[in-house]
Amino acid sequence: MALRVTPGMMNLQMMRNINTNLVRMDGNMNVLSTGMKLNKPSDDPVGITYSLRYRSELSFNDQYQKNADTALSWLEYTDTVIGQVNEISQRANELIVNAVNGTNPQEALDAINIELKQIYEQLISLGNSKFNDKYIFNGQLTDQAPYDKVLAPTQGTDLHGITYKFTEGATLNINVTGQDVFGEPSDPDNLFSILNRVQAALTIGDKAAAQTELDNLSSRTSKINETRSEIGAKTNRVDLIFNRLGDLEINLTAMQAKVEDADYAETIMKLKQDESVYQASLATSAKIMQISLLDYLR
């Protein structure tokens, strides 16, 4: 049996087709205006899954980069401070060597003692160095100064490490403790104790006692250099991690762009086609709409 097609059915189908063409053209115009082919989940259900995954990985990567940047700054600052401690220790060694010279009168020893006192106070200041308002030599107790001017030779610092996470499964302890640099209270080569003993010996002109501290000072200087080497190794490692995270960001961004970003040339071509189809559908509908009851009465 033949299906009867009425003008009403033709008009309804015509409006559906025009609306479909308009929606398709609007979609491509929206892609061009936003620059993205994924503007809602229904645009590409599979692609939106990858897009969300890349966004999550980029967010984690951004935090890891911030961690690496902060860790590098901390390590570089620590290296600078330890370098200054080493320089001051070398100066103290020179002064002690000069002091134990048999020709020095007590006046010369007193003058050397004055400078050694300044060195001691400067070492206290370096031991209480802060980075971003955090004490770098007191473990996790970063809000507490590790050394007091009077009690420094008998003070120990917190031994807990400050750990930064750079990737899944990749963490690094970035700090060194005061004991690593200045020595433990019980160590014969504790830097603060050495200077105190030397000053006490020079005050009474006991050059022999002062000379015995040179070996302790040499031992402490070697340990300071070892600690500085450890900081250098950690700095190199974090620097490599930071560079790798930068490369990962570039790769993730490129993959995200393939999923989300619009191909302007292709989208413009589709839009031109949609415009042509839409104009054609309007022209066709105009001819259909011209038919009226008068056409049947002629």
Backbone as numpy.savetxt, mean C-alpha at the origin, in Angstrom:
# Nx Ny Nz CAx CAy CAz Cx Cy Cz
-58.07 -23.76 -42.22 -58.93 -22.57 -42.22 -58.04 -21.34 -42.22
-58.34 -20.39 -43.08 -57.53 -19.18 -43.20 -57.77 -18.26 -42.00
-56.69 -17.65 -41.53 -56.77 -16.73 -40.39 -57.13 -15.35 -40.90
-58.14 -14.77 -40.29 -58.57 -13.44 -40.69 -57.72 -12.39 -39.99
-57.08 -11.53 -40.76 -56.26 -10.44 -40.22 -57.06 -9.15 -40.29
-57.30 -8.56 -39.13 -58.09 -7.34 -39.07 -57.16 -6.12 -38.98
-57.67 -4.94 -39.32 -56.85 -3.72 -39.18 -56.38 -3.51 -37.74
-57.21 -3.91 -36.78 -56.80 -3.76 -35.38 -55.58 -4.60 -35.07
-55.58 -5.85 -35.61 -54.43 -6.72 -35.39 -53.19 -6.16 -36.05
-53.39 -5.60 -37.25 -52.25 -5.02 -37.95 -51.67 -3.83 -37.18
-52.57 -2.99 -36.65 -52.10 -1.83 -35.88 -51.38 -2.24 -34.61
-51.90 -3.30 -33.94 -51.27 -3.76 -32.71 -49.87 -4.31 -32.98
-49.76 -5.11 -34.03 -48.46 -5.67 -34.38 -47.50 -4.58 -34.80
-48.01 -3.59 -35.51 -47.18 -2.47 -35.96 -46.62 -1.71 -34.75
-47.46 -1.46 -33.75 -46.99 -0.73 -32.57 -45.96 -1.54 -31.78
-46.16 -2.87 -31.74 -45.18 -3.72 -31.07 -43.82 -3.65 -31.76
-43.85 -3.70 -33.08 -42.60 -3.67 -33.83 -41.88 -2.33 -33.69
-42.67 -1.25 -33.74 -42.07 0.08 -33.58 -41.44 0.21 -32.20
-42.15 -0.28 -31.18 -41.62 -0.19 -29.81 -40.36 -1.04 -29.65
-40.36 -2.23 -30.28 -39.17 -3.09 -30.21 -37.97 -2.39 -30.85
-38.19 -1.79 -32.00 -37.10 -1.06 -32.68 -36.62 0.12 -31.85
-37.56 0.80 -31.20 -37.21 1.97 -30.38 -36.41 1.55 -29.15
-36.83 0.43 -28.52 -36.12 -0.07 -27.33 -34.69 -0.46 -27.71
-34.54 -1.15 -28.86 -33.20 -1.56 -29.28 -32.32 -0.34 -29.57
-32.89 0.67 -30.21 -32.13 1.89 -30.50 -31.79 2.63 -29.21
-32.72 2.66 -28.26 -32.46 3.31 -26.97 -31.33 2.59 -26.22
-31.31 1.26 -26.32 -30.26 0.49 -25.66 -28.88 0.86 -26.18
-28.73 0.97 -27.50 -27.44 1.32 -28.07 -27.06 2.77 -27.77
-28.08 3.66 -27.71 -27.80 5.04 -27.33 -27.32 5.12 -25.89
-27.89 4.28 -25.03 -27.48 4.24 -23.63 -26.05 3.73 -23.50
-25.68 2.74 -24.32 -24.31 2.22 -24.31 -23.34 3.31 -24.71
-23.70 4.09 -25.74 -22.82 5.17 -26.18 -22.69 6.27 -25.13
-23.78 6.59 -24.47 -23.75 7.69 -23.50 -23.00 7.31 -22.22
-23.06 6.03 -21.83 -22.37 5.60 -20.61 -20.97 5.07 -20.89
-20.75 4.65 -22.13 -19.46 4.06 -22.48 -19.32 2.64 -21.99
-20.41 2.05 -21.49 -20.37 0.69 -20.96 -21.45 -0.16 -21.60
-21.09 -1.40 -21.91 -22.09 -2.30 -22.49 -22.83 -3.09 -21.41
-22.34 -2.98 -20.17 -23.03 -3.60 -19.04 -23.60 -2.50 -18.15
-24.85 -2.19 -18.34 -25.50 -1.17 -17.52 -26.51 -1.76 -16.54
-26.90 -3.00 -16.79 -27.77 -3.72 -15.86 -27.51 -5.21 -16.05
-27.79 -6.02 -15.02 -27.47 -7.45 -15.09 -28.03 -8.16 -16.31
-29.21 -7.75 -16.75 -29.83 -8.44 -17.89 -29.09 -8.19 -19.20
-28.20 -7.19 -19.24 -27.46 -6.93 -20.47 -26.57 -8.12 -20.83
-25.98 -8.75 -19.82 -25.12 -9.92 -20.04 -24.96 -10.65 -18.70
-25.87 -11.60 -18.40 -25.83 -12.30 -17.11 -24.48 -12.97 -16.83
-23.85 -13.53 -17.84 -22.55 -14.17 -17.65 -21.47 -13.12 -17.44
-21.53 -12.08 -18.28 -20.52 -11.02 -18.20 -20.56 -10.29 -16.87
-21.76 -10.10 -16.31 -21.86 -9.38 -15.03 -21.18 -10.17 -13.91
-21.17 -11.49 -14.02 -20.48 -12.33 -13.02 -18.99 -12.07 -13.05
-18.41 -12.04 -14.27 -16.99 -11.74 -14.40 -16.69 -10.31 -13.95
-17.58 -9.39 -14.29 -17.38 -7.99 -13.93 -17.30 -7.82 -12.42
-18.22 -8.45 -11.70 -18.23 -8.35 -10.24 -16.98 -8.99 -9.64
-16.53 -10.09 -10.26 -15.32 -10.75 -9.77 -14.10 -9.86 -9.96
-14.00 -9.24 -11.14 -12.85 -8.35 -11.40 -12.88 -7.15 -10.47
-14.06 -6.61 -10.23 -14.17 -5.46 -9.32 -13.73 -5.84 -7.91
-14.12 -7.02 -7.47 -13.72 -7.48 -6.14 -12.21 -7.66 -6.06
-11.62 -8.28 -7.08 -10.18 -8.51 -7.08 -9.42 -7.19 -7.14
-9.94 -6.22 -7.90 -9.30 -4.91 -7.97 -9.37 -4.19 -6.62
-10.48 -4.37 -5.92 -10.62 -3.75 -4.60 -9.60 -4.32 -3.62
-9.46 -5.65 -3.62 -8.45 -6.29 -2.76 -7.05 -5.85 -3.16
-6.81 -5.80 -4.47 -5.49 -5.43 -4.96 -5.14 -3.99 -4.56
-6.14 -3.12 -4.60 -5.90 -1.73 -4.20 -5.49 -1.65 -2.73
-6.14 -2.44 -1.87 -5.78 -2.44 -0.45 -4.39 -3.03 -0.24
-4.07 -4.09 -1.00 -2.73 -4.68 -0.89 -1.66 -3.68 -1.33
-1.96 -2.89 -2.36 -1.00 -1.87 -2.81 -0.79 -0.81 -1.73
-1.88 -0.43 -1.06 -1.76 0.54 0.03 -0.92 -0.04 1.16
-1.13 -1.33 1.45 -0.33 -1.99 2.50 1.15 -1.98 2.12
1.43 -2.32 0.87 2.82 -2.37 0.41 3.46 -0.99 0.45
2.70 0.02 0.06 3.24 1.39 0.06 3.54 1.85 1.48
2.63 1.55 2.41 2.87 1.91 3.81 4.06 1.15 4.39
4.13 -0.15 4.05 5.24 -0.97 4.54 6.58 -0.45 4.02
6.62 -0.07 2.75 7.85 0.47 2.17 8.28 1.74 2.90
7.32 2.61 3.14 7.63 3.87 3.84 8.16 3.59 5.24
7.52 2.65 5.94 7.95 2.27 7.30 9.38 1.73 7.26
9.65 0.81 6.34 10.97 0.19 6.24 12.05 1.21 5.88
11.73 2.09 4.94 12.71 3.10 4.52 13.02 4.06 5.67
11.97 4.43 6.42 12.20 5.32 7.57 13.03 4.61 8.64
12.71 3.34 8.89 13.48 2.57 9.88 14.94 2.46 9.46
15.16 2.23 8.17 16.54 2.15 7.67 17.29 3.45 7.89
16.60 4.56 7.67 17.22 5.87 7.88 17.61 6.06 9.35
16.71 5.70 10.25 16.98 5.86 11.68 18.15 4.96 12.12
18.12 3.70 11.66 19.21 2.78 12.04 20.54 3.27 11.47
20.49 3.85 10.27 21.70 4.42 9.69 22.27 5.53 10.57
21.37 6.34 11.13 21.82 7.42 12.02 22.38 6.85 13.31
21.75 5.79 13.83 22.27 5.13 15.03 23.68 4.60 14.77
23.87 4.02 13.60 25.19 3.49 13.26 26.24 4.60 13.18
25.87 5.71 12.56 26.81 6.83 12.44 27.20 7.37 13.83
26.20 7.49 14.69 26.47 8.00 16.04 27.35 7.02 16.81
27.08 5.73 16.63 27.90 4.72 17.31 29.35 4.79 16.85
29.54 5.03 15.56 30.90 5.18 15.04 31.59 6.39 15.66
30.82 7.47 15.82 31.38 8.66 16.44 31.74 8.39 17.90
30.89 7.65 18.60 31.19 7.29 20.00 32.46 6.45 20.06
32.64 5.55 19.11 33.84 4.72 19.07 35.10 5.58 18.90
35.01 6.58 18.00 36.15 7.48 17.78 36.49 8.24 19.06
35.45 8.70 19.75 35.68 9.46 20.98 36.33 8.60 22.07
35.86 7.35 22.18 36.43 6.47 23.20 37.88 6.14 22.89
38.17 5.89 21.61 39.56 5.62 21.20 40.45 6.81 21.55
39.96 8.01 21.29 40.73 9.22 21.62 40.89 9.37 23.14
39.83 8.99 23.88 39.86 9.18 25.34 40.89 8.29 26.01
41.03 7.06 25.51 41.94 6.13 26.19 43.40 6.36 25.82
43.65 7.38 25.01 45.03 7.75 24.71 45.72 8.20 26.01
46.87 7.65 26.28 47.54 7.90 27.55 47.94 9.34 27.79
47.98 10.17 26.75 48.44 11.55 26.91 47.32 12.53 27.24
46.09 12.06 27.25 44.96 12.97 27.49 44.84 13.31 28.97
44.79 14.60 29.30 44.55 15.01 30.69 43.08 14.86 31.03
42.73 15.05 32.28 41.35 14.90 32.73 40.44 15.91 32.05
40.97 17.10 31.76 40.16 18.11 31.09 39.68 17.61 29.72
40.56 16.89 29.02 40.19 16.35 27.71 39.13 15.26 27.86
39.28 14.45 28.90 38.30 13.40 29.16 36.93 13.99 29.48
36.94 15.07 30.24 35.67 15.73 30.57 34.99 16.29 29.32
35.82 16.85 28.40 35.26 17.38 27.16 34.66 16.26 26.31
35.35 15.10 26.26 34.83 13.95 25.52 33.54 13.45 26.17
33.51 13.47 27.49 32.32 13.02 28.21 31.10 13.87 27.88
31.33 15.17 27.71 30.22 16.07 27.36 29.60 15.64 26.03
30.46 15.32 25.04 29.94 14.90 23.74 29.29 13.52 23.84
29.85 12.63 24.64 29.25 11.31 24.81 27.87 11.42 25.45
27.71 12.39 26.34 26.39 12.61 26.95 25.39 13.05 25.89
25.83 13.92 24.98 24.95 14.36 23.90 24.60 13.19 22.98
25.59 12.31 22.73 25.35 11.14 21.89 24.31 10.23 22.56
24.44 10.04 23.86 23.50 9.21 24.61 22.07 9.76 24.46
21.93 11.04 24.65 20.60 11.66 24.56 20.05 11.57 23.13
20.93 11.71 22.15 20.49 11.59 20.77 20.04 10.17 20.44
20.72 9.18 21.01 20.32 7.78 20.82 18.97 7.51 21.46
18.72 8.12 22.61 17.39 8.00 23.24 16.33 8.55 22.30
16.63 9.70 21.71 15.68 10.32 20.78 15.43 9.42 19.57
16.49 8.82 19.02 16.35 7.92 17.88 15.59 6.65 18.29
15.84 6.17 19.50 15.12 4.99 19.98 13.63 5.25 20.12
13.25 6.50 20.29 11.84 6.89 20.40 11.31 7.49 19.10
11.94 7.13 17.99 11.51 7.66 16.69 10.09 7.20 16.37
9.34 8.09 15.69 7.94 7.79 15.35 7.73 7.94 13.85
6.93 7.05 13.30 6.51 7.14 11.90 4.99 7.14 11.87
4.43 8.18 11.27 2.97 8.35 11.28 2.41 8.28 12.70
3.14 8.95 13.62 2.75 9.04 15.03 2.79 7.68 15.73
3.60 6.74 15.23 3.75 5.42 15.86 5.23 5.17 16.16
5.52 4.73 17.38 6.89 4.41 17.75 7.33 3.15 17.00
8.44 3.24 16.30 8.83 2.15 15.39 9.60 1.03 16.08
10.12 1.27 17.31 10.96 0.27 17.95 10.29 -0.40 19.15
8.98 -0.24 19.31 8.31 -0.82 20.48 7.27 -1.85 20.09
7.57 -2.65 19.08 6.68 -3.73 18.67 5.29 -3.23 18.34
4.28 -3.91 18.91 2.89 -3.52 18.67 2.41 -2.42 19.62
3.25 -2.07 20.59 2.88 -0.97 21.51 3.33 0.35 20.90
2.77 0.65 19.75 3.24 1.81 18.98 2.82 3.14 19.57
1.96 3.11 20.59 1.53 4.36 21.21 2.34 4.67 22.48
3.35 3.83 22.79 4.15 4.02 24.00 5.63 4.18 23.65
6.24 5.22 24.21 7.67 5.43 23.98 8.46 4.31 24.63
9.36 3.66 23.90 10.09 2.52 24.46 11.19 2.88 25.44
11.76 4.09 25.34 12.94 4.39 26.14 12.78 5.68 26.94
13.23 5.59 28.19 13.31 6.74 29.08 14.79 7.10 29.23
15.06 8.39 29.34 16.45 8.85 29.40 17.23 8.19 30.53
16.61 8.02 31.69 17.31 7.46 32.85 17.28 5.94 32.85
16.14 5.36 32.45 15.95 3.92 32.58 16.33 3.13 31.33
16.73 3.80 30.27 16.98 3.13 28.98 17.86 1.88 29.07
18.97 1.90 29.84 19.82 0.70 29.89 19.12 -0.54 30.44
18.05 -0.36 31.20 17.36 -1.49 31.82 16.00 -1.76 31.19
15.66 -1.04 30.14 14.34 -1.18 29.52 14.37 -2.14 28.34
13.34 -2.96 28.27 13.13 -3.82 27.12 11.90 -3.35 26.36
11.85 -3.62 25.09 10.72 -3.19 24.27 9.81 -4.37 23.97
8.62 -4.06 23.49 7.68 -5.11 23.10 8.27 -5.89 21.92
8.15 -7.21 21.97 8.79 -8.07 20.97 7.83 -8.54 19.88
6.56 -8.16 19.95 5.59 -8.59 18.95 5.80 -7.84 17.64
5.62 -8.57 16.53 5.85 -7.97 15.22 4.63 -7.27 14.67
4.87 -6.36 13.75 3.81 -5.69 13.00 3.78 -6.31 11.62
2.69 -7.02 11.33 2.60 -7.80 10.10 1.66 -7.15 9.10
2.11 -7.07 7.85 1.29 -6.56 6.76 0.99 -7.70 5.80
-0.23 -7.67 5.25 -0.65 -8.67 4.27 -0.64 -8.04 2.89
-0.01 -8.73 1.94 0.13 -8.17 0.59 -0.66 -8.97 -0.46
-0.79 -10.26 -0.26 -1.64 -11.11 -1.08 -2.10 -12.26 -0.20
-2.99 -13.11 -0.74 -3.42 -14.27 0.02 -2.20 -15.16 0.30
-1.92 -15.37 1.57 -0.80 -16.23 1.93 0.55 -15.55 1.94
0.60 -14.24 1.65 1.88 -13.52 1.64 1.82 -12.39 2.66
2.47 -12.60 3.79 2.55 -11.59 4.84 4.01 -11.36 5.21
4.27 -10.23 5.85 5.65 -9.91 6.22 5.67 -9.07 7.49
6.55 -9.44 8.40 6.79 -8.67 9.62 7.75 -7.53 9.26
7.28 -6.28 9.36 8.08 -5.17 8.83 8.87 -4.42 9.89
8.66 -4.71 11.16 9.32 -3.90 12.18 10.51 -4.63 12.80
11.39 -3.88 13.42 12.45 -4.43 14.26 12.26 -3.84 15.65
12.68 -4.57 16.65 12.48 -4.10 18.03 13.70 -3.30 18.50
13.51 -2.63 19.63 14.62 -1.89 20.20 15.78 -2.79 20.58
15.47 -4.03 21.01 16.53 -4.97 21.36 17.40 -5.32 20.16
16.76 -5.38 18.97 17.52 -5.70 17.75 18.56 -4.63 17.47
18.24 -3.39 17.80 19.13 -2.28 17.47 20.04 -1.92 18.64
19.46 -1.72 19.82 20.24 -1.20 20.96 20.69 -2.29 21.94
20.10 -3.49 21.80 20.48 -4.58 22.67 19.50 -4.79 23.81
19.50 -5.99 24.37 18.67 -6.29 25.53 19.32 -5.75 26.81
18.52 -5.51 27.84 19.10 -4.96 29.09 20.23 -5.82 29.66
20.14 -7.14 29.46 21.15 -8.04 30.04 22.38 -8.21 29.16
22.34 -7.65 27.93 23.47 -7.81 27.01 24.65 -6.94 27.45
25.86 -7.48 27.43 27.03 -6.64 27.75 27.27 -5.56 26.70
26.69 -5.79 25.48 26.87 -4.79 24.43 25.62 -3.93 24.23
24.81 -3.83 25.27 23.68 -2.90 25.23 24.25 -1.49 25.04
23.81 -0.81 24.00 24.43 0.46 23.62 24.32 1.52 24.70
23.16 1.60 25.34 22.98 2.59 26.40 23.88 2.29 27.60
23.99 1.00 27.94 24.84 0.61 29.07 26.31 0.89 28.78
26.72 0.64 27.55 28.12 0.91 27.17 28.46 2.37 27.41
27.60 3.26 26.91 27.87 4.69 27.04 27.85 5.13 28.50
26.94 4.57 29.29 26.91 4.90 30.71 28.19 4.48 31.41
28.64 3.27 31.10 29.87 2.78 31.74 31.09 3.58 31.31
31.13 3.94 30.04 32.26 4.74 29.54 32.29 6.10 30.21
31.12 6.74 30.31 31.06 8.06 30.95 31.48 7.98 32.41
31.05 6.92 33.09 31.42 6.76 34.50 32.94 6.56 34.63
33.52 5.78 33.71 34.96 5.54 33.76 35.76 6.79 33.47
35.33 7.56 32.48 36.06 8.77 32.11 35.93 9.85 33.19
34.82 9.82 33.92 34.63 10.81 34.98 35.71 10.68 36.06
36.15 9.45 36.31 37.18 9.23 37.33 38.55 8.98 36.69
38.61 9.16 35.36 39.88 9.00 34.67 40.34 7.57 34.50
39.42 6.61 34.57 39.76 5.19 34.42 39.75 4.83 32.93
40.87 5.06 32.27 40.95 4.83 30.83 40.92 3.33 30.50
41.44 2.52 31.36 41.45 1.07 31.12 40.03 0.51 31.07
39.19 0.97 31.99 37.79 0.52 32.00 37.06 0.98 30.74
37.36 2.20 30.32 36.74 2.72 29.10 37.18 1.92 27.89
38.44 1.51 27.87 38.96 0.77 26.72 38.32 -0.60 26.59
37.97 -1.21 27.71 37.34 -2.53 27.64 35.97 -2.49 26.95
35.39 -1.32 26.89 34.07 -1.19 26.26 34.15 -1.11 24.74
35.35 -0.96 24.20 35.48 -0.86 22.74 35.04 -2.15 22.05
35.37 -3.30 22.66 34.95 -4.57 22.07 33.42 -4.71 22.11
32.82 -4.29 23.21 31.36 -4.33 23.30 30.71 -3.42 22.27
31.30 -2.25 22.09 30.75 -1.31 21.12 30.90 -1.86 19.70
32.03 -2.52 19.43 32.24 -3.14 18.12 31.22 -4.25 17.87
30.93 -5.03 18.92 29.93 -6.08 18.81 28.55 -5.51 18.51
28.19 -4.44 19.22 26.88 -3.82 19.00 26.79 -3.21 17.60
27.86 -2.59 17.13 27.86 -2.00 15.79 27.62 -3.07 14.73
28.22 -4.24 14.90 28.03 -5.34 13.95 26.56 -5.78 13.94
25.95 -5.85 15.12 24.54 -6.26 15.20 23.63 -5.20 14.59
24.00 -3.94 14.74 23.21 -2.85 14.13 23.25 -3.00 12.61
24.44 -3.30 12.07 24.57 -3.47 10.63 23.80 -4.69 10.13
23.78 -5.76 10.94 23.01 -6.96 10.57 21.51 -6.63 10.51
21.06 -5.87 11.49 19.65 -5.46 11.51 19.32 -4.59 10.31
20.24 -3.72 9.97 20.01 -2.85 8.81 19.98 -3.67 7.52
20.80 -4.70 7.44 20.79 -5.59 6.27 19.45 -6.32 6.16
18.92 -6.72 7.31 17.61 -7.38 7.33 16.52 -6.44 6.83
16.60 -5.18 7.26 15.63 -4.19 6.78 15.76 -4.01 5.27
16.99 -3.98 4.77 17.20 -3.84 3.33 16.61 -4.99 2.55
16.76 -6.22 3.07 16.20 -7.39 2.39 14.68 -7.32 2.37
14.09 -6.90 3.47 12.63 -6.77 3.52 12.15 -5.68 2.57
12.90 -4.60 2.50 12.53 -3.51 1.59 12.52 -3.99 0.15
13.54 -4.75 -0.24 13.60 -5.28 -1.60 12.43 -6.20 -1.89
12.08 -7.02 -0.91 10.96 -7.95 -1.10 9.64 -7.20 -1.28
9.40 -6.22 -0.42 8.15 -5.46 -0.52 8.12 -4.66 -1.83
9.26 -4.17 -2.26 9.33 -3.43 -3.52 8.94 -4.32 -4.69
9.41 -5.57 -4.68 9.04 -6.52 -5.73 7.55 -6.82 -5.68
7.02 -7.00 -4.47 5.59 -7.25 -4.32 4.77 -6.08 -4.84
5.22 -4.86 -4.52 4.51 -3.66 -4.96 4.47 -3.58 -6.48
5.59 -3.89 -7.13 5.63 -3.87 -8.59 4.72 -4.94 -9.18
4.71 -6.12 -8.57 3.85 -7.20 -9.06 2.37 -6.84 -8.90
2.03 -6.19 -7.80 0.64 -5.76 -7.60 0.24 -4.72 -8.65
1.20 -3.87 -9.03 0.91 -2.90 -10.09 0.64 -3.58 -11.41
1.42 -4.61 -11.73 1.19 -5.36 -12.97 -0.15 -6.08 -12.93
-0.49 -6.62 -11.76 -1.78 -7.31 -11.61 -2.94 -6.35 -11.80
-2.80 -5.13 -11.30 -3.86 -4.13 -11.48 -4.09 -3.84 -12.96
-3.00 -3.72 -13.71 -3.12 -3.46 -15.15 -3.86 -4.61 -15.84
-3.50 -5.84 -15.49 -4.14 -7.00 -16.11 -5.62 -7.09 -15.75
-5.94 -6.89 -14.47 -7.34 -6.96 -14.04 -8.17 -5.86 -14.69
-7.59 -4.67 -14.78 -8.30 -3.54 -15.40 -8.58 -3.83 -16.87
-7.61 -4.43 -17.56 -7.78 -4.76 -18.97 -8.89 -5.80 -19.14
-8.90 -6.83 -18.28 -9.94 -7.86 -18.37 -11.31 -7.28 -18.04
-11.36 -6.38 -17.07 -12.63 -5.74 -16.72 -13.14 -4.90 -17.89
-12.22 -4.20 -18.55 -12.61 -3.36 -19.68 -13.20 -4.20 -20.81
-12.64 -5.39 -21.05 -13.17 -6.25 -22.11 -14.60 -6.68 -21.83
-14.92 -6.85 -20.57 -16.25 -7.29 -20.19 -17.24 -6.12 -20.14
-16.79 -4.96 -19.65 -17.71 -3.86 -19.36 -17.73 -2.77 -20.43
-16.59 -2.42 -20.97 -16.51 -1.25 -21.84 -17.13 -1.49 -23.21
-17.72 -0.45 -23.73 -18.38 -0.53 -25.04 -17.37 -0.41 -26.17
-17.69 -1.10 -27.26 -16.93 -0.94 -28.50 -17.63 0.17 -29.29
-17.06 1.38 -29.26 -17.75 2.54 -29.83 -18.02 2.36 -31.32
-17.06 1.88 -32.06 -17.24 1.73 -33.51 -18.39 0.77 -33.80
-18.40 -0.37 -33.12 -19.46 -1.36 -33.34 -20.81 -0.82 -32.89
-20.85 -0.13 -31.75 -22.11 0.39 -31.22 -22.68 1.48 -32.13
-21.83 2.35 -32.64 -22.30 3.40 -33.57 -22.89 2.78 -34.83
-22.23 1.74 -35.34 -22.75 1.07 -36.55 -24.11 0.44 -36.27
-24.26 -0.21 -35.10 -25.55 -0.79 -34.74 -26.62 0.28 -34.57
-26.23 1.42 -33.99 -27.19 2.50 -33.78 -27.68 3.05 -35.12
-26.79 3.19 -36.09 -27.18 3.67 -37.42 -28.16 2.69 -38.07
-27.88 1.40 -37.89 -28.79 0.39 -38.44 -30.15 0.46 -37.76
-30.13 0.62 -36.42 -31.38 0.71 -35.68 -32.19 1.94 -36.10
-31.48 3.05 -36.33 -32.18 4.27 -36.78 -32.84 4.05 -38.14
-32.14 3.36 -39.02 -32.70 3.08 -40.35 -33.92 2.19 -40.25
-33.83 1.15 -39.43 -34.96 0.25 -39.25 -36.14 0.98 -38.62
-35.84 1.83 -37.66 -36.91 2.57 -36.97 -37.61 3.53 -37.93
-36.82 4.23 -38.72 -37.41 5.14 -39.70 -38.25 4.38 -40.73
-37.76 3.20 -41.13 -38.51 2.38 -42.08 -39.82 1.90 -41.49
-39.78 1.52 -40.21 -41.01 1.05 -39.56 -42.02 2.18 -39.42
-41.53 3.40 -39.17 -42.44 4.55 -39.09 -43.08 4.84 -40.44
-42.25 4.76 -41.47 -42.77 5.03 -42.83 -43.82 4.00 -43.22
-43.56 2.73 -42.89 -44.50 1.67 -43.22 -45.80 1.84 -42.43
-45.67 2.17 -41.15 -46.87 2.34 -40.32 -47.71 3.51 -40.79
-47.07 4.52 -41.34 -47.83 5.68 -41.83 -48.76 5.28 -42.97
-48.28 4.36 -43.80 -49.14 3.91 -44.92 -50.29 3.08 -44.41
-50.04 2.25 -43.39 -51.11 1.43 -42.84 -52.14 2.31 -42.15
-51.68 3.30 -41.44 -52.58 4.17 -40.68 -53.46 5.02 -41.59
-53.09 5.18 -42.88 -53.89 6.00 -43.81 -55.20 5.31 -44.18
-55.27 3.97 -44.00 -56.50 3.25 -44.36 -57.58 3.55 -43.32
-58.71 4.00 -43.78 -59.84 4.32 -42.89 -61.14 3.76 -43.46
-62.26 4.00 -42.79 -63.56 3.51 -43.24 -63.93 4.08 -44.59
-63.47 5.29 -44.89 -63.77 5.92 -46.18 -63.18 5.14 -47.33
-62.04 4.48 -47.08 -61.42 3.69 -48.15 -62.31 2.51 -48.54
-63.07 2.01 -47.59 -63.94 0.87 -47.86 -65.27 1.32 -48.47
-65.65 2.60 -48.30 -66.92 3.11 -48.79 -66.82 3.62 -50.22
-65.60 3.73 -50.74 -65.45 4.24 -52.11 -65.95 3.21 -53.12
